[in-house]
Amino acid sequence: MKHNFCAGPAVLPQEVIEKSAQAVNDFAGTGISILSISHRSKEFQPVVDEATALIKEILSVPEGYSVLFLAGGASMEFCRVPFNFLNRKAAYLNTGVWAKKAIKEAKAFGEVIEVASSADKNYTYIPKNFEIPSDADYFHFTSNNTIYGTEIRKDPDSPVPLISDMSSDIFSRPVDVSKYSCIYGGAQKNLAPSGMAFVIVKNDALGKVERYIPTMLDYRTHIDNGSMFNTPPTFTIYAAMESLRWLKAQGGVEEMAKRAKVRADMLYSEIDRNKLFVGTAVGEDRSYMNICWVMNEEYKELEEDFLKFAQGKGMVGIKGHRSVGGFRASCYNALPEESVQALIDCMREYESKH
Ligand SMILES: *Cc1c(COP(=O)(O)O)cnc(C)c1O
């Protein structure tokens, strides 16, 4: 039995994988694969419609917002966001690699104010008490820092339009969408296979920049065409729909938040208790989705050996990102509690040998 702690592409519910596999063989009784049916067919349109409607329902998206599925992933949105929202000046919170990549793209469009940064401690905490300039076009932050295991679970107050990269914690807790002008993320962490971004955008926040926006980069193009201006990633949208159906049937984001806290509490308690290990993120900023830890200083030389031991016990994807080292267990929505327990058992067994 394998326990999938991959950071992304990541674990999906077994049911979603089985239904997607079924659709690869025969989609909606058409006798044709989802991989080869027209996105303009009468069978595919309901898939986009349902996936869009489910996101609106699950996150209680208010009137006046659009939900989009766009190829290119979260990295594409790093550029699409300033293209659509930045006139002169934008404010960004620097909490790590993904935030920095978003900042780099924005700099091509205007002035970027870095309101705060946690680079001084390798992004192991979330900066607090920073000021957002009231003349910025928007404030951008990364809600969950996948690589460092820090998370902002409270929707911040902002004097200017709020924009967030929620790639790795979307659908893991309720979000007050009405506070945001735009929420986006890559699908491959908590929603679907890779290659696609979801975008939730406030319609009347658009159309305020003076520049020409290339057709494919203009959110309005995709709003006007219901994510079907060009051929969208049809299979990924199908899997997203199945995943959203699963999420709703399980009890929605409230239930996901409960499960995420249970899993995270279990694993952080073991990291804190076990003499071999130490967590890397500051207590109050610890992510529920990506849990990072390293070997305690005096056991440093055991790192490779523990990794092999854990792999032998079926743990997949627990090697930490190269910029943090050690280990990372990504505990997304579809990760069963049993997988976390199996990892804990493995950490205890390894401890007893040393
Ligand atoms: C994975 C990730 C990205 C990059 O997503 P792509 O779809 O590969 O472009 C961006 N931001 C965060 C927070 C991520 O976790």
The ligand as an SDF file (V2000), in Angstrom:
LIG
                    3D

 15 15  0  0  0  0  0  0  0  0999 V2000
    2.4670   24.7540   -7.2100 C   0  0  0  0  0  0  0  0  0  0  0  0
    2.3200   26.1910   -6.9530 C   0  0  0  0  0  0  0  0  0  0  0  0
    2.4390   27.1440   -7.9800 C   0  0  0  0  0  0  0  0  0  0  0  0
    2.8080   26.7820   -9.4020 C   0  0  0  0  0  0  0  0  0  0  0  0
    1.8040   26.1430  -10.0590 O   0  0  0  0  0  0  0  0  0  0  0  0
    1.9360   25.7610  -11.6140 P   0  0  0  0  0  0  0  0  0  0  0  0
    0.5760   25.2650  -11.9180 O   0  0  0  0  0  0  0  0  0  0  0  0
    3.0040   24.7150  -11.7130 O   0  0  0  0  0  0  0  0  0  0  0  0
    2.3060   26.9710  -12.3640 O   0  0  0  0  0  0  0  0  0  0  0  0
    2.2220   28.4660   -7.6620 C   0  0  0  0  0  0  0  0  0  0  0  0
    1.9340   28.8470   -6.4120 N   0  0  0  0  0  0  0  0  0  0  0  0
    1.8200   27.9600   -5.3990 C   0  0  0  0  0  0  0  0  0  0  0  0
    1.4890   28.4340   -4.0280 C   0  0  0  0  0  0  0  0  0  0  0  0
    2.0250   26.6050   -5.6450 C   0  0  0  0  0  0  0  0  0  0  0  0
    1.9130   25.7260   -4.6390 O   0  0  0  0  0  0  0  0  0  0  0  0
  1  2  1  0
  2  3  1  0
  2 14  2  0
  3  4  1  0
  3 10  2  0
  4  5  1  0
  5  6  1  0
  6  7  2  0
  6  8  1  0
  6  9  1  0
 10 11  1  0
 11 12  2  0
 12 13  1  0
 12 14  1  0
 14 15  1  0
M  END
$$$$
